């Protein structure tokens, strides 16, 4: 069990009994795997810093059952299995190509020799922690309010570590280095061994484990190989030297390989799935007699994504979009409101919506982002049961048979009907009529609008009831000399509003359900039908 607290001093208790003091904010302790739930408490200056409840059974991965702080990360592991515990506000964690949301009940991950560093947070608030792959169950508790740390171990018993030129105190197993976020220079030396120096970025929070193996000095002449240092590259990229893999960039995009490159010209290759590969030429030149060879350094070798973004500009509500790469057999549905990443190539795109003609196009996707305008054309007179009942006068419609109701298709129950203002008879305004009808049950809610008077009645069979008369304002807000009525039917409820959203009538027909019904229109004036879903 290892603990990394926010302060530099303090102590830890297990089930109320003090077990260890913190050294430079860290401690390690061997907890017996007895299957019992234990309470770990860390305090400093009389103040409780954190509490974690953990249970460890023999031969099993520890399990965290609770904690009392939103600013800590607990990690349990056994073999290549690890679980992350933390408050949900910590966001997502990533190990290699695995990603999961941090949560109090635990987010499981699988570790590999190449991917065992967890990265969490974003931007300046990003942190990381290294998880050892071991046959012994382990628990690491990391306070996220403290500065990031690097825990360094080595094979040399009497080694000395300095950071930015200052020596660091050694603990029982190694050195815990806490510095300001950013790049720092580390130097590890021991008598009889070759010293190693490297530059390493310390995150704002988290703990990174690094084991440095010092090589024994040879009695022969200075080595004829130089080191290779890569800094600021794409995290997780594989590194190959002259075609042979030699390592992988860590979570900060860094890699240090001591004594890895011989004299002469060499090729360093960087690859990562989903990114374009890059190659760099380096040359190791002879040094002065008795002097070591100068290390090769590659700075900020960032890889470019090998995919391009594809977005859609869809103006029709309810439209569905699907695509397939030219040559593929199957289409796949896509979310038209989100940008997707695809490999370069030629793609077929199909969009469909009820009441609209099928839209198809082909797009060539390169390395640049492409936005496809999806323009769906309406099916003429789609709304009507019998389109032969109407004729067109420009953008307006007119009944071919005066005095006869024109039926919309069943189920189109959220419509906007705009009437060109009716003319007058000798003494009064002409009226317009519409109704919501359930033919199967011989029931309808019938409306008429004459001048500014709205009349509504419920007709069931031969019986008429629920008649209402009211003065209303149905003047269209966008078209002069026209009436605009928004009709919405939900079950047995009918709601009529004007363009301003004012309710002209709201009526629930007793015992009726018009869900499978239809709207019918009767008028001698010109009219337009538009769906309220658009």
PyMOL commands that set and color helices and strands:
alter all, ss='L'
color gray80, all
select helices_A, chain A and resi 88-90+123-125+387-389+439-441
alter helices_A, ss='H'
color red, helices_A
select strands_A, chain A and resi 2-4+11-14+17-21+26-28+37-44+47-55+63-67+72-79+81-86+92-95+98-101+107-110+117-120+127-130+134-143+149-154+160-163+166-167+175-178+182-189+196-202+207-212+225-231+238-241+244-248+255-262+264-271+278-284+296-299+307-314+320-325+332-334+340-343+345-352+359-365+370-374+390-393+396-399+406-407+414-420+431-438+443-450+453-460+463-471+482-490+493-497+503-508+518-522+527-531
alter strands_A, ss='S'
color yellow, strands_A
deselect
rebuild
show_as cartoon
